[in-house]
Amino acid sequence: MPLVRNILAIKEETCIKPIIGITLDWDDGIYKVNEAYVKAVVDAGGVPVCLPYAEESAGDRMICTIDGLLLTGGGDINPIFFGEEPLPKLGRVFTKRDEREIQWTKLAIQHHIPILAICRGLQVLNVALGGTIYQDIYDQLEGKVLLHSQTSPRFETSHFVQLQKQSRLSRIVQSDKISVNSFHHQAIKDVAADLRVVGVSSDGIVEAVEHQTAPFCLGVQWHPEQLAICGEEVSKKLFEAFVHACRKK
């Protein structure tokens, strides 16, 4: 009888899937999320839950209900959060989203909750930890800058990223050079002290970072969710590693 109970307990435990909190975009009173984020999480074995912009007092309780935090893409970050005023090429901002995502990022790191930060999410991660970003790379950077807002479909790659050897990211994807898609005009400028750069494009744009001490905290400038749902192996490995880390949280 004890053996039967043990088998049932193991079976029940393996059926438990980690809950992944997904941040949302917002437009005129309507929350929005690209279906690719949801599908990529489900395909990797997680249970996606969308996070509304609750009041600050509810932020801690909300974070403590999830096993992982997925910071998604979207509009620009209000420059007030990194000590600057708006430049002419700044796009749409929604300050309440910035406030909640910065709060959730800090809390997730404090509670050792794994983070996967994508595109805007990478920039939020950097700002939350004290870094800064370019409000518009085409306007602020001198020299030749790649086209980081590709005109080809989202499921196609458009440029390469060189990864730091033996970084967590390079070990996950099992490569030091990958091809990625690209849909951004902002990027990391000053890297937060707690982060280290582990991926750059040929024009020097920061494309990937890792937290120095957190158990799992990765940020990428591209959109692996769009590639993962199309079966691209590198992106699938990234989501699988993230969800696996959330199981161990």
VOGU-3710 file (C-alpha; in Angstrom, 3 decimals, decimal comma):
1> mplvrnilai> 0,000/0,000/0,000  2,780/2,564/0,823  4,332/1,836/-2,579  1,034/2,620/-4,317  0,777/5,875/-2,376  4,320/6,832/-3,370  3,650/6,139/-7,036  0,467/8,216/-6,930  2,318/11,045/-5,178  5,053/11,039/-7,832
11> keetcikpii> 2,469/10,969/-10,622  0,605/13,911/-9,071  3,826/15,888/-8,613  4,929/15,418/-12,230  1,540/16,639/-13,439  1,984/20,014/-11,729  3,014/22,635/-14,259  4,626/25,978/-13,341  2,506/29,109/-13,538  4,072/31,747/-15,784
21> gitldwddgi> 2,930/35,331/-15,300  2,816/37,203/-18,617  2,832/40,992/-18,713  0,305/42,737/-20,941  0,271/45,668/-23,313  -2,522/48,216/-22,974  -4,370/50,417/-25,442  -7,302/52,693/-24,623  -8,653/50,557/-21,788  -7,995/47,187/-23,458
31> ykvneayvka> -5,354/44,729/-22,299  -3,491/42,990/-25,130  -1,054/40,105/-25,470  0,403/38,486/-28,559  -0,839/34,887/-28,745  2,698/33,709/-29,553  3,798/34,345/-25,937  0,958/32,212/-24,622  1,531/29,394/-27,094  5,306/29,361/-26,550
41> vvdaggvpvc> 4,788/28,984/-22,784  2,195/26,224/-23,224  4,391/24,358/-25,718  7,283/24,505/-23,231  5,149/22,986/-20,466  4,014/26,049/-18,523  0,621/27,455/-17,582  0,315/31,086/-18,782  -1,478/33,625/-16,591  -1,859/37,255/-17,674
51> lpyaeesagd> -0,948/39,932/-15,134  -3,164/43,055/-15,010  -1,799/46,372/-13,749  -2,919/46,040/-10,137  -2,195/48,752/-7,611  1,282/48,794/-6,098  0,022/47,357/-2,803  -1,130/44,195/-4,622  2,114/43,728/-6,524  3,865/41,573/-3,931
61> rmictidgll> 0,871/39,262/-3,489  0,511/38,883/-7,255  4,165/37,991/-7,804  4,084/35,400/-5,033  1,363/33,456/-6,886  3,528/32,760/-9,955  6,516/30,510/-10,611  8,023/32,580/-13,424  7,779/36,069/-14,927  7,690/36,687/-18,679
71> ltgggdinpi> 8,287/40,366/-19,499  6,852/40,941/-22,970  7,382/43,451/-25,766  5,337/46,560/-26,477  5,632/50,338/-26,481  8,475/52,544/-25,276  9,540/53,119/-21,679  8,904/56,519/-20,131  12,408/58,087/-19,894  11,587/59,552/-16,498
81> ffgeeplpkl> 12,331/56,082/-15,067  15,977/56,347/-16,121  16,465/60,019/-15,365  15,917/61,528/-18,822  13,384/63,735/-20,577  11,612/62,711/-23,799  13,442/63,106/-27,107  11,595/63,741/-30,403  11,772/60,111/-31,612  10,281/58,615/-28,430
91> grvftkrder> 7,245/56,459/-29,222  4,060/55,694/-27,300  4,514/55,291/-23,539  2,161/54,037/-20,833  3,582/54,968/-17,437  1,368/52,665/-15,373  2,691/49,650/-17,255  6,266/50,803/-16,658  5,586/51,225/-12,930  4,098/47,761/-12,459
101> eiqwtklaiq> 6,659/45,923/-14,594  9,577/47,613/-12,836  8,013/46,692/-9,480  7,370/43,083/-10,540  10,912/42,730/-11,890  12,457/43,841/-8,603  10,137/41,578/-6,597  10,770/38,571/-8,834  14,530/38,907/-8,373  14,055/39,409/-4,620
111> hhipilaicr> 11,936/36,227/-4,393  14,201/34,223/-6,741  11,443/33,871/-9,345  12,870/33,108/-12,816  12,564/35,882/-15,409  12,587/35,758/-19,191  12,594/39,319/-20,559  11,832/39,848/-24,250  12,463/42,993/-26,354  10,876/45,813/-24,299
121> glqvlnvalg> 11,120/43,376/-21,382  14,919/43,373/-21,700  14,873/47,161/-21,470  12,518/47,082/-18,459  14,853/44,631/-16,719  17,800/46,947/-17,298  15,952/50,079/-16,144  14,526/48,313/-13,073  18,072/47,482/-11,971  19,428/51,003/-12,543
131> gtiyqdiydq> 20,497/50,982/-16,194  19,501/53,301/-19,046  18,322/52,871/-22,638  18,552/54,699/-25,943  15,226/56,371/-26,664  15,912/55,860/-30,378  19,004/54,034/-31,626  18,803/55,498/-35,146  18,796/59,048/-33,818  21,250/58,677/-30,925
141> legkvllhsq> 23,913/56,300/-32,247  26,608/57,419/-34,643  27,865/55,253/-37,480  26,149/52,397/-39,233  23,257/50,794/-37,385  21,539/47,674/-38,663  17,851/47,680/-39,485  16,465/46,574/-36,127  12,831/47,026/-37,199  12,720/44,380/-39,894
151> tsprfetshf> 10,264/44,563/-42,763  10,123/40,784/-43,232  7,552/38,630/-41,354  7,920/38,127/-37,598  8,655/34,421/-37,991  11,762/35,119/-40,112  15,224/36,032/-38,816  17,021/39,129/-40,081  20,442/39,477/-38,406  22,980/37,593/-36,295
161> vqlqkqsrls> 23,798/37,786/-32,590  27,191/36,769/-31,240  26,870/35,118/-27,832  29,487/35,083/-25,101  31,043/31,650/-24,843  30,092/29,631/-21,763  27,299/32,042/-20,852  24,044/30,521/-19,631  22,382/31,579/-22,880  25,018/30,010/-25,133
171> rivqsdkisv> 24,796/26,780/-23,142  21,011/26,733/-23,469  20,973/27,256/-27,222  24,196/25,263/-27,732  25,719/27,868/-30,015  27,879/31,011/-29,880  26,189/32,620/-32,901  22,493/32,643/-33,705  20,176/34,403/-36,155  17,277/36,391/-34,716
181> nsfhhqaikd> 14,290/38,495/-35,710  14,203/42,164/-34,740  11,437/44,691/-33,962  12,737/47,566/-31,850  14,089/51,122/-32,006  15,139/51,354/-28,351  18,025/49,416/-26,803  20,228/49,220/-23,716  22,654/52,144/-23,304  24,215/51,876/-19,828
191> vaadlrvvgv> 24,085/48,301/-18,536  22,822/47,851/-14,971  25,518/46,764/-12,522  23,754/43,485/-11,700  23,600/42,468/-15,371  26,261/41,309/-17,792  26,088/41,469/-21,573  26,142/38,006/-23,173  24,996/38,830/-26,712  25,604/41,640/-29,226
201> ssdgiveave> 24,779/42,307/-32,871  27,460/43,282/-35,394  26,724/46,999/-34,877  27,324/46,723/-31,116  23,695/46,798/-29,948  23,183/44,822/-26,729  21,032/41,837/-27,684  21,167/39,661/-24,556  21,932/40,000/-20,843  22,049/37,725/-17,805
211> hqtapfclgv> 21,729/38,590/-14,139  25,008/38,156/-12,280  23,579/36,238/-9,304  19,894/35,371/-9,816  19,184/31,638/-10,367  17,570/32,343/-13,771  17,192/35,832/-15,228  17,714/36,281/-18,972  16,848/39,145/-21,278  16,881/39,101/-25,085
221> qwhpeqlaic> 16,233/41,940/-27,525  14,608/39,774/-30,197  11,285/37,864/-30,189  11,942/34,143/-29,614  8,255/33,466/-28,980  7,486/34,127/-32,667  10,218/31,731/-33,748  9,483/29,068/-31,125  5,871/28,557/-32,184  7,113/27,945/-35,739
231> geevskklfe> 9,375/25,159/-34,497  12,721/26,981/-34,531  14,931/24,893/-32,231  17,036/27,662/-30,657  13,954/29,546/-29,458  12,222/26,394/-28,276  15,270/25,551/-26,145  15,154/29,006/-24,561  11,502/28,666/-23,520  12,019/25,097/-22,339
241> afvhacrkk> 14,973/26,180/-20,166  12,899/29,029/-18,705  9,934/26,809/-17,851  12,251/24,144/-16,451  13,811/26,763/-14,143  10,296/27,744/-13,016  9,609/24,144/-12,015  12,608/24,252/-9,702  11,722/27,615/-8,142
//
